[in-house]
Amino acid sequence: MFRQFKRPYRSNIWRHGLYYSCIVILFFLFMNIMAFQRNCADLEGENNIDPGGTTFVSNLGNGDIKNNVFQERKLNSRKSQKVVFKNKLRKLMDILESNLEKTFPNDAPEISFEKYFPDRQLYCDDIANISDMTYMASGWTKAVYKGLYKGTPVAIKTIDVKGQDVTTCMSTGMSQSACYVKAAKKIVKEIVILQALAGENVLKVLGFCLPSNADDNQFVAMVTELGEAVDLIRLLQMSWEDRLKVCLDITRIVDFMKRTPYGSMSMNDFRRQQFVLVRGNLKLSDVDDTEFEDPHCRNSNECDITFSSANFSQKSLCQHRRCVQYNEKRNLFNAGRHFVTILLPHGAPLRLQPIINSVMNGYTNLTMTSEELLSQMNKIVTLYKSGWYLNRSKSISKHRLHYKKLEHTDLPGQYDYRCRLSLSMATCTVSVFDLQEAEDLCNSDQDCKGFVVAQQTTWSGRHVIHLKNGIGAPSIRPNTTLYIKPTAL
């Protein structure tokens, strides 16, 4: 009897426990749902306020709310990076000004810049020991020298005390010290920005020296990797492949400037002189006249972009009190005017011309964004690397001449001649996709009697060959092969 009572008793307890558990779970679910709705309402209210402070009514769904929350977090992250960047710049400006104006007492401890520049390699003593200092150029504010540091070529930027910036400032009645501080701030700004933007297409800062007092003017300097000036004549003398690399790099730079962590970057004085070539790579080098935000606006009428020198203008939208894509469009137009439209079309393979024309139009008429133009430039590079531009057919390849092949053979310093768009100023050195293209080039050149293939390749992986206008007595040399045209035998 006890067992008969025990079974229904246990069954009742189990049922009551299940009911109570379900009630508790439902209660917690209800409370969580209410909290979730309240949080969503708060988020929706926050997302209905744009950065400009205006409010608007939205019919966003849950997916849109999540996307907006993600974008808001991303925006806050960029804002925090921008604040850190501005604080670092302001702090270094204050240190520089205090040192030069002797605001700090003489017995004050030396200020360490390691916390601001942990990757700094060269210090004041190192810069003073740079040898073979040679003047290179000067601008409005700075003078540039080249030298050797432990056998490595470097560039040194310092204040030009006889430059226009300092002399014009002094003509207004300001002291030389005050004018020097004003000019030196531009170098400090450049140090901060170049290190903040460090990347493949930005000039690398190796070190710097800021003065400890007004008597150390000669030591205000920034040391960077050594680059070659971007001269128009030098650019036009390049092979089309090297000019393609320059156009690819400037497109990368403009696209990068659009999306820096500190905002959309503008160059107020966009010129070729603000770039250098370092081992064939185009790099941004002069950034003292830059800003990191699109202009403020109240309406779209204030966002017209005008290029008076080219008699061209384009409208930009005013959103969240900013002129959208203003800096990007200015940079694109100037990059096209100073680089792409001059360098890309001339000497390009015929089969690539349609894509090149679309890129030219994108730069000239601003019909593409920097991201779209970079995609098109990468497409051109890919097609060029693959040999697609050659447009070969089997019927043509059957009628090739049979060149005589001499392995481990060369004609060093012999039978060299100059040809158009050569990689070298003194020889006819060109790049080819393969051996067949090398033979076709030699066949089309009446002066060519053969060519030498070495193991050297270009930035795109193409083979480098040296065309010769004679044969003579070849020399033995490893890793080279001489091909002799049949008509030259």
N, C-alpha and C positions, 0 to 999 in steps of 0.2 A: 504493500500500500504506500509506503514511503517513496518507493521508486516511482510509482505511478504519479504521485504528487510532485516529485522532484523534476520529472521531465517537462510537464506543462509550466512549472515555475521558471525553469531555466529558459524555456521558449519565450515566456512573457518578458523576462529580463532582457533577452537578446533583441526582441522586437522594440521594446521601449528605448533601449540604448541606441538602436539604429535610427529611430525617429528623432531622438535628441541630437544625435550627430548630424543628421540631415538638416535639422533646424539651425544648428550652429554654423554649418558650412554655408547655407543659404544666406544667413545673416552677414557673414564676412564677405561673401560675394557681393551682396547688395551695397555694403559700405565701400568696397573697392570700386564698384561701378560709379557710385556717387562721387568718390574722390577723383576718379579718372575723368568724369565729365567736367568737374570743376577745374581740373588742371588744363583740360583741352580748351575750356572757355578762356582761361587766363592766357594760354598760348595764342589762341586766336586773336585775343585782344592785343597782345604784343605784336603779332604779325601784321595787324592792320595799321601799324604806325611805321611809316617808311623812314629811312635815315634822315630825310629832310624835315621830319616832324609833322607831316600832313597825315590826316586820317582818311580812310576810305572804307566802303562797305564791300565785304567779300563773301562769295558763296563757295569757299574752299571746302573740299572733301577731306577725309582723314589722311589720304595719301598726300594731298597738297600741303596739309599742316605739317606732316613729317618732313617733307622736302624743305618747307620754309624754316623749320627748326634747325635742320642740318645746315642750310645756307646761312642762318643767323649765327650758328656756332662758328662756321667757317669765317664769316665776316668779323666776328668778335676776335677770333684768333689772328686774323690779318691786322685788325686794329691794334691788338696788343703788340705785335711785331713792329708795327709802325711807331708806336709809342716808345718802345725800347730803342729803336733806331734814332728817333728824334732826340731822346734824352741823351744818348751816347754822343751824338753830334754836338748838342748844346753844351754838354759837360766838357768835351775836348776844346770847344771854342772858348769856354770860360777859363780853362787851364792855360791855354795859349795866351789869352789876353792878360791874365793875371801875371804870368811869368814875364812877358815883355814889358808890362807897365810896372813891374816890381811891386805888385800888391802884396805878395808873400814876403815875410821877413827873410833875411839872408841865411839865417840858421835853420830855416824850415827844412824838414826832410824832403828828399827828392821824390817827386810823384811817380809812381809806377804805372805804366800803361799796360801791364800784362793782363789785367782784368778786362781791359777793353779790346786788346789784340793778342789773344793767346797763341796765334800762329805766327807772330812776328819773328823774323829770322835775323835781321840786321839792326844794330843799335848805333848810337852816335859815334862810338869809337870805331865800329866796323866801317861806317860810311867815310870817316876821316882817313881810313887806310885803303880806300879804293884807289887803284893806280891807273896810269895812262888815261887820265881825264881829258876828254876832247869835246869841245863845243860842237853841238849838233844844230840846234835851232832855238828860237825864242818866239814868244807870242806876246799877247797883251800883258800878261801877268808873270809868266814863268819862263825860265831858261832851262834848256834840256842839254845834258851832257851824257856821253857814254864813257864807260870805264871798265876795268877788270877787277872783280872781287874773287880772289883765290882762283884765278884763271878763267872765271865765268864772266862773259859779257853782261853788263847791266846798264840800265838807264837811270840817270839821276835828275830829278826835277827839283828846282829850287827857285826862290824869288829873284826876279830880274829887277834889281834896284834902279836900273836905268830904263826900265820898261815903261810903256804908256800908263799902266795902272798906277804905279807909284808916282811918276812925274805929274800925271794929271791930277792926282789927289793932292800933291804938294802945292800945285798951282792955285788951289782953292784956299790956301792959308794953313792947312793942317801940317803938323810936324812930320818929319821923316819917320820917326818911330811909330806914330799913329797910322801913317799910310802903310808902313811895313806890316803892322798888325792886320790891317784891313786886307792886304794882299795875301798874307800868310794864312788867313782864315780859309781862303779858297783851296790851298793845298790840304789843310786839315779836312775840309769837306770832301775833297777828292779821295783822301786816304780812307775815310769812313765809308764812302759810297762804294769805292772799288772793292773793298774787303767785304762789304755787305752783299754785293752782287757777284761775288766770286764764282766763276764758271769757265767753261771752255772758251767762250768768246768775250771774256772780260780780262783786261790786262792784269797780271798777277802782281800784287804788292809784296815785295820781299822784306822791306823794313822802312823805317823813317826815323827822323830826329827832329824833335821840337825843342826850341830854345829854353834854357833855364833862366835867362835874363836878356836884357836888351843888347848886351855886348856879344851875343852868340848868333847874330844874324846870319853869318855865313854857314851855319850848321842847320838851318831850316831846310829840310830836304826830305824827299820821298824817293825810295829806290824800287824800281820795278824790273821785270824781265825786259830785255832789249828787243825793240820792234823796229820794223822798217817803215819809213814814212809812206803813206798812201798817195802816191803821185799819179796824176791822170795819165801822163805819157807812159810811165812804167806799167800802169794797168792795161793800157791799150796795146802794149808790146807783148803782153802775156799770150800764151796759147789759149784757145777757146776753153780747154778743159780747166785751166787755172782760173780763168775768168768766171767759169761756171761755179767753181768753189767759192770765189769771192761773193757771187750773187746768192749762193746758198747760205753763206755765213751772215750776210747782212739781213736776209730774211729771218734767220734764226734769232738774230739780235733784236729785230723789231718785234717779233713774236714774244720774246722773253721780256722786253720792256713793257709790253702790254699787261703782263701778269706777274710782275715782281711782288714779293710779299709785302712791299711797302706802298703799293698802289700803282696805277698806270703811270709810267715814267715818260716825261717829255724832255726833249733836248731843245732848248730855246735857240740854239745856234747850230743847227745840224749841218755839218760840213765834213768833207773827206778828211780834213786835218784832225778830226777828233777820233780817228781810227788808225791802227797800225797793223802791219802784217808780221806775225811771229811764226816762223817756220811754215809759211804758206797759209796760216789761219788768220782771218780777219778778226781783230779784237777791238772792243771799245776801250779807249784810253783816256779821253778827256771828258770828265763828268762834273766839273765845277759849276757849270751853268745848266743844272737840271732841276726838275721838280717831280713830285710823285703823286699828283692828284689831277684829275680832269678839272677844268675851270668851273667855278661856281656860276649859277645862272638862276634867273627867275622865270624865264620863258625861252622857248626855242629860238626866238629871234636873236638872242644873245649868243647863240652857239654856231653862227655861221663861220666856216673855216675858209679863209681867203689866202690865196697865194698870189700876191700882186706881181711877182716876177714872172709868173707863168700865165697870168690873166685867167686864173681858174679858181672856182669857189665851190663849196659843197655845204649843205646844211647838216646839222647834227641835232639830235633830240635832247631836250632838257628833261631829265628824269631824276627824281630825288634831289633836285637842286644842283645837279651836276650835268655837264655837257657830255653825253654818252659817246664813247669812242673818239673823243676829240683828239687826245694825245696820240692814240693809235693811228688815226688817219693822217695827222700831220707827219708823224714819223714815216709812215708808208710812202706818202707822196715824196718826201725829201729823199728817202732811201732809193726810190725809183729814179728820181731826177739825177742824183749824184752817182749812182752805181748801176742799177739793173738795166735801165733803158739804154745806157751807153755801152755796157759790157756784154750783155747776154745775146743779143740777136746777131751780131757780126761774126761771121765765120762758123756759125752753128750748123750742124748737119741738117740737110733739107727735110728729112723725115720728122725732125723734132720741131720744125717751125710752127705748126699749128698750136702746139701746147705752149711754146714760147710766146706766141702772139697773145694767147689768153692771159699769160702772166704779165706781159707788157701792158695790156689793157687794164688788168687788175691794179697795177701800180699807178698808171697814168690817170685813170678815171675813177680810182678808188671803188671798183666794183666788187672787190673781194676783201675779206678780213685777212689779217696776218696769218691766222691759222689755216685758212683756205689757200693762201699763196704758198705757205710752207709745204702744204700737202702737194701742191702742183710742182714745186721745185724738187721735192723728193722723188716725185714721179719721173721728172726729166732725168735726174741722176740715175735712177734705177734702170731706165730704158737705155741710157748711155752706157752704163756699166755692162749691161747684158748684150750689147752689140745689136740691139733691135733696130737701131737707126740705119744699119748697113743695108737692110732690105735685100738680102741676097736671094738669088734663084739658082736652082741646080744647073740650068742650061749655061749660065755664065761661069760657074765654078769649073765646068768641064774644060774650058779653054784657057786654063792658067798656064803661065810659063813655068818651066821647071828650073828653079834656081839651084846652083851648085852650093852644097852645104859643107863648110869647113869648121868642124868643132874645135874648141880651145884655140881660136884664132882671132886676131884683132888687127886693126890698122890705127894704132894710137898716134894721134897728132898728125895723121896723114890724110890727104884728100878730103879735108873738111871744107864745107862751103856753107854760106848763110842761106837760109830759106825763110819763107813767110811763116809767122806764128810758131817759130821754133821755141823750145824750152830753154835754149841757150842763145846768148848773143853772138857767139863766135862760131857755132857749128849748126848743122841741120839735125837737131835732136827733137824727135816727136814721140808721142805715145800711140800705141795701136791696141786694138782689141785682141787680135791674134796674128799669126804668121801670114794668113791670107791678106789681111788688110795692109800689112807691111809690104807685101809684094805688089799690091795694087797701087800703093803710094809711090813706090819706086818706079813702077811701070808708067805712071802718069807724069813723071818728072824726067825730062830729057837729060838733065845733068846727072841723074842718079845712075851709078854703075853697080851698086850693091849696098848692103847695110849690115850693121853689126848689132846683134841682140845680146844684151847683158842681163843680169838678174835683177836689175833695178826696176822698181815699179812706181807708179804715181799714187797720189792720194786715193784714187778710185780703183786701184788694183790693176791698171792697164800696164802693159809692157813698154819699156823705153827702148827705142832703137836710134841708131846714129846712121844717117844716110851718107854715102861716100860718092864722090864724083870720079874716083879712080880706084885701081886695085893694087898694082905694084907688088911689093914683096911683103906679105903678111907676117906678123909676129905671133909667137906662141904666147897665149895668155889664158889661164884657167877661167872657167865660168863665163866665157864669151863665145859666140858663134858668128861666123861671117857667112853671109849669103851673097853670092855673085850672080848678077843678072846674066842670062844666057848670051845676050848680044854683046856683053863686055868681055867674053872669053876669046 
